[in-house]
Amino acid sequence: MPSDSMDDIELKKIDLQFPAVRSMSRDDSAVSEERVETARGSVLVAVQGDRAKPAILTYHDLGLNYISSFQAFFNYIDMRALLDNFCVYHVNAPGQEEGAVPLPDDFEYPTMDELSEQLMFVLSHFGLRHVIGLGVGAGGNILARFALANPEKVEALCLINVVSTQAGWIEWGYQKMNARYLRSKGMTQGVLDYLMWHHFGRGTEERNHDLVQVYRNYFERQVNPSNLALFIDSYVRRTDLKLTRELEPNRRKESATLQMPVMNITGSLSPHVDDTVTLNGRLDPTNSSWMKISDCGMVLEEQPGKVAEAFRLFLQGQGYAVKLSRKLSSSLSAEGMIKVPTARLFDFTRSASLDDSDLLSHAHWSNASIHITENPISEAVAC
C-alpha cells in the first residue's frame, strides 16, 4: 500500500535559533557622545541620528542612563524607522553615565530646577531651537520643569511614569535611607529591591524573569552608588510642579499648566499609576492624553511595540509624517519627512496612519498643508 507523501519527508538539517540576549552596550557606532558645559558642571549627551533632522530630547529615571533607559527602545524595529526622520539627544544626569567617576566630596548636586536649567545649555550647544521631549520618571519631571519655564522651546512632551507632586513622607523616608546606604555600603539588597520596585512594580519575576536579571546585574555592577545617592537626594527634595487645570475655556491659555501637547503614559503594574492620574488631572484636557498599558510596569522594556505605535501617532498628531511611501519619499524634502504647518487642506482623524494608500491618494505632498484637528490619542485607554 503506497505511503502518504508526507511520510517520505526527511529532515537533513535543523538550525536552532535562540532569541538575542538583552544587553546594554556602550559600543554603538551610530551614537556619538559629547560633553556639554553648563552653569552647574558638565553633562554627557549622546546623539543618535542625523543632526539636520528634528530633535527628540530624552531624559532617564533614577538608577539609569541613556543606555539602560532608551537603548533597547530606540533599537526596536518600529523605532528604527522613526530614527530616519529624527535625531535623538539623550541627556544623562551628572555622574549617572556608564563608567562615571565618583563626584567630588564637595560637589553640590543640582536641584531638580537646576537640572532642568541645564537643558538650555544643551539646546544652545547643539543649536536646537525647539525639541520634542521624552522623559521617564525623574527625567520626565525634569523635562516638565523645563517645558514650564521655556514653553517656546518644547513642541510636545511624552512623559512616562512621571510624578508632578513633591515627595510624601513614605517616599522621602525610603529614598533618604537608600541614599544613606548607597554612600556608606554601596548597592545593598534593600536599595536594589527598591530600585526594581520603582521601575517594574511587583510580580516582575513571574512575568519577565530574564529582564529582571539583566537589570539586577546592571544595578549591582554598572551604577556608581555615591553618584546615584546624590541624584536620589535631589529628586526626593523636588518641589511641586504647581500645575493647575483651568476649567474656564477662555482662560486656559493663561493657566499654570503645560501649554504644549502632552502624552502621559504609565503601565498598569507600575507603582506610579496614581501619580500619573494626578498629573493628568492637572493638565489641559484639550491638549493632553493619558494612556495606561496593560501587563507591564517598565513600559519601554516590557511593551516597546505599544509605546512605539502610540509615540508615532502622537508625532503625527503634531504634524510629523513619519511613515512615508517609498515612491513619494524622494519627492519630499531631503530629510524624508514633512513638518506640517497648521493650515488648510487635509484633516487627520485620531486613527490616521500615513500608509502608502493614503499618500498615493493625495498627490504633491511636498506642496500641501495639513491641519491636525486633534491629538490622535485624546482619551484614557488601556492597551
DOVO-862908 format. One line per 3 residues: number of its first residue (from 1); for each residue x, y, z of C-alpha. Coordinates in pm, whole numbers. Layout:
NUM = X Y Z  ... $
***
This chain:
1 = 0 0 0  159 331 -106  262 552 178 $
4 = 147 907 224  384 1152 57  418 1334 388 $
7 = 581 1024 538  871 1050 293  997 1386 416 $
10 = 1348 1364 554  1484 1629 783  1850 1666 696 $
13 = 1939 1969 899  1784 2165 1183  1918 2506 1282 $
16 = 1825 2620 1628  1763 2990 1667  1771 3149 2010 $
19 = 1642 3497 2091  1909 3759 2136  2007 3822 2494 $
22 = 1918 4170 2620  2244 4354 2657  2348 4707 2742 $
25 = 2646 4812 2539  2809 5149 2500  2977 5034 2179 $
28 = 2726 5167 1928  2877 5330 1621  2551 5511 1549 $
31 = 2575 5706 1876  2826 5981 1949  2883 6125 2295 $
34 = 2966 6487 2376  3031 6676 2698  2824 6992 2738 $
37 = 2939 7252 2988  2666 7416 3194  2647 7661 3483 $
40 = 2632 7362 3722  2902 7139 3576  2913 6927 3262 $
43 = 2663 6671 3138  2712 6388 2891  2482 6398 2586 $
46 = 2462 6107 2342  2349 6195 1990  2176 5935 1773 $
49 = 2077 6018 1416  2121 6296 1160  2161 6630 1335 $
52 = 1988 6808 1049  1662 6635 1143  1407 6749 1404 $
55 = 1520 6684 1761  1388 6445 2025  1535 6509 2371 $
58 = 1531 6222 2624  1595 6214 2998  1625 5896 3209 $
61 = 1496 5787 3551  1673 5709 3880  1946 5445 3861 $
64 = 1952 5455 3481  2122 5644 3198  2062 5677 2826 $
67 = 2186 5323 2758  1985 5136 3019  1675 5352 2974 $
70 = 1646 5412 2598  1890 5194 2402  1662 4893 2361 $
73 = 1357 5109 2287  1521 5307 2007  1672 4987 1866 $
76 = 1325 4831 1850  1230 4775 1486  942 5024 1483 $
79 = 1156 5294 1642  1442 5238 1399  1213 5361 1122 $
82 = 1139 5669 1332  1509 5747 1362  1520 5801 985 $
85 = 1315 6116 1043  1453 6246 1375  1774 6300 1568 $
88 = 1770 6190 1931  1967 6372 2201  1999 6159 2516 $
91 = 2083 6369 2822  2248 6200 3121  2213 6347 3469 $
94 = 2551 6447 3620  2751 6142 3726  2493 5888 3604 $
97 = 2658 5780 3278  2832 5443 3248  3187 5446 3382 $
100 = 3131 5773 3568  3395 5857 3826  3272 5946 4176 $
103 = 3176 6310 4202  3395 6520 4439  3302 6522 4807 $
106 = 3237 6896 4794  3024 6873 4478  2682 7028 4530 $
109 = 2443 6829 4317  2197 7044 4115  1838 7065 4232 $
112 = 1562 6944 4001  1507 7301 3879  1879 7343 3816 $
115 = 1889 7013 3627  1610 7145 3404  1803 7470 3351 $
118 = 2099 7266 3222  1885 7167 2924  1900 7522 2790 $
121 = 2278 7484 2767  2226 7156 2579  1993 7321 2327 $
124 = 2236 7609 2283  2534 7374 2240  2368 7183 1957 $
127 = 2187 7481 1806  1838 7346 1870  1551 7594 1853 $
130 = 1291 7352 1986  1264 6985 2080  1018 6705 2143 $
133 = 1068 6574 2498  1062 6208 2604  1119 6157 2975 $
136 = 1079 5872 3223  1022 5916 3597  1267 6170 3739 $
139 = 1375 6259 3385  1017 6333 3288  983 6560 3591 $
142 = 1294 6750 3478  1160 6785 3123  825 6909 3256 $
145 = 1005 7178 3458  1199 7284 3150  879 7297 2945 $
148 = 704 7511 3208  992 7761 3212  1053 7755 2835 $
151 = 728 7663 2655  853 7805 2326  1140 7552 2325 $
154 = 924 7238 2361  689 7131 2083  546 6829 2263 $
157 = 610 6607 2565  584 6233 2617  602 6163 2991 $
160 = 625 5810 3132  552 5730 3500  603 6094 3597 $
163 = 524 6235 3942  417 6600 3948  390 6646 4325 $
166 = 655 6676 4594  767 6363 4779  538 6227 5050 $
169 = 667 6115 5388  687 5746 5295  878 5810 4973 $
172 = 1100 6062 5150  1189 5810 5422  1266 5525 5182 $
175 = 1473 5741 4949  1671 5903 5231  1752 5557 5367 $
178 = 1853 5440 5019  2082 5739 4972  2248 5678 5309 $
181 = 2315 5310 5231  2446 5394 4884  2702 5630 5037 $
184 = 2811 5404 5322  2770 5047 5194  2712 5071 4820 $
187 = 2436 4886 4637  2275 4687 4919  1997 4433 4872 $
190 = 1744 4676 5017  1835 4952 4770  1836 4701 4485 $
193 = 1488 4578 4575  1360 4936 4594  1501 5021 4251 $
196 = 1342 4710 4099  1008 4802 4254  1043 5164 4141 $
199 = 1089 5060 3777  891 4737 3742  638 4730 4025 $
202 = 556 4399 4191  545 4048 4047  813 4113 3786 $
205 = 996 3785 3849  690 3588 3746  618 3775 3423 $
208 = 969 3853 3294  1245 3671 3480  1520 3729 3221 $
211 = 1465 4104 3206  1470 4125 3584  1807 3952 3596 $
214 = 1951 4188 3337  1854 4494 3540  1957 4342 3872 $
217 = 2303 4276 3733  2312 4625 3585  2226 4797 3914 $
220 = 2481 4586 4102  2772 4631 3860  2726 4940 3643 $
223 = 2580 5207 3874  2807 5438 4073  2645 5423 4422 $
226 = 2765 5758 4557  2663 5945 4242  2320 5779 4246 $
229 = 2278 5883 4610  2323 6247 4507  2066 6215 4227 $
232 = 1818 6050 4466  1868 6330 4719  1794 6587 4452 $
235 = 1482 6400 4337  1340 6350 4685  1380 6724 4755 $
238 = 1183 6817 4444  917 7085 4464  563 7054 4335 $
241 = 528 7140 3967  233 7365 4060  27 7268 3760 $
244 = -334 7386 3760  -611 7284 3523  -821 7583 3420 $
247 = -1187 7488 3373  -1284 7817 3211  -1219 7778 2833 $
250 = -1140 8146 2782  -865 8139 3044  -692 7810 2956 $
253 = -408 7977 2770  -322 8174 3082  -337 7877 3322 $
256 = -28 7748 3503  -2 7420 3320  186 7269 3029 $
259 = 78 7454 2714  219 7207 2462  61 6868 2372 $
262 = 138 6604 2636  112 6226 2619  107 6085 2972 $
265 = 189 5711 2984  202 5452 3260  200 5075 3295 $
268 = -88 4901 3471  158 4728 3708  366 5038 3776 $
271 = 370 5180 4131  324 5526 3976  -22 5481 3822 $
274 = -193 5706 4075  74 5972 4027  12 5980 3652 $
277 = -362 6011 3717  -290 6311 3942  -72 6462 3668 $
280 = -346 6402 3411  -595 6589 3631  -367 6893 3633 $
283 = -320 6913 3254  -532 7087 2994  -771 6816 2862 $
286 = -773 6970 2515  -403 6902 2451  -321 6608 2678 $
289 = -390 6236 2685  -345 5964 2945  -254 5611 2843 $
292 = -227 5300 3062  -61 4997 2906  -157 4657 3042 $
295 = 70 4384 3180  379 4597 3241  547 4837 3477 $
298 = 856 4945 3284  674 5018 2960  973 5090 2734 $
301 = 1123 4748 2809  814 4532 2854  584 4678 2588 $
304 = 802 4866 2337  572 4791 2043  269 4957 2201 $
307 = 468 5259 2315  632 5295 1973  293 5293 1799 $
310 = 148 5545 2044  453 5769 2007  432 5751 1627 $
313 = 66 5854 1630  146 6127 1880  412 6269 1647 $
316 = 172 6251 1356  -72 6449 1566  192 6722 1593 $
319 = 225 6737 1215  512 6498 1152  455 6244 877 $
322 = 674 5960 999  570 5679 767  626 5755 401 $
325 = 577 5579 70  900 5475 -98  767 5606 -429 $
328 = 696 5950 -289  968 5994 -30  1219 6109 -290 $
331 = 984 6387 -400  958 6524 -46  1229 6701 146 $
334 = 1581 6572 168  1507 6481 528  1249 6225 418 $
337 = 971 6371 630  723 6655 639  680 6910 914 $
340 = 320 7004 858  212 7359 940  -124 7440 1091 $
343 = -319 7541 783  -576 7422 539  -625 7127 306 $
346 = -648 6794 488  -783 6683 824  -647 6389 1020 $
349 = -865 6171 1238  -731 6024 1559  -665 5690 1388 $
352 = -487 5843 1092  -187 5645 970  15 5763 673 $
355 = 41 5439 478  103 5405 107  -263 5423 10 $
358 = -306 5750 200  -6 5903 31  -97 5785 -316 $
361 = -447 5929 -280  -307 6279 -211  -64 6395 -474 $
364 = 202 6660 -428  250 6621 -50  552 6848 -61 $
367 = 329 7142 -150  39 7051 77  -58 7178 416 $
370 = -231 6961 673  -439 7071 966  -425 6836 1263 $
373 = -768 6861 1420  -696 6676 1743  -444 6477 1938 $
376 = -450 6120 1799  -479 5978 2150  -720 6203 2330 $
379 = -888 5968 2574  -775 5739 2853  -709 5397 2704 $
382 = -570 5067 2820  -380 4873 2559 $
***
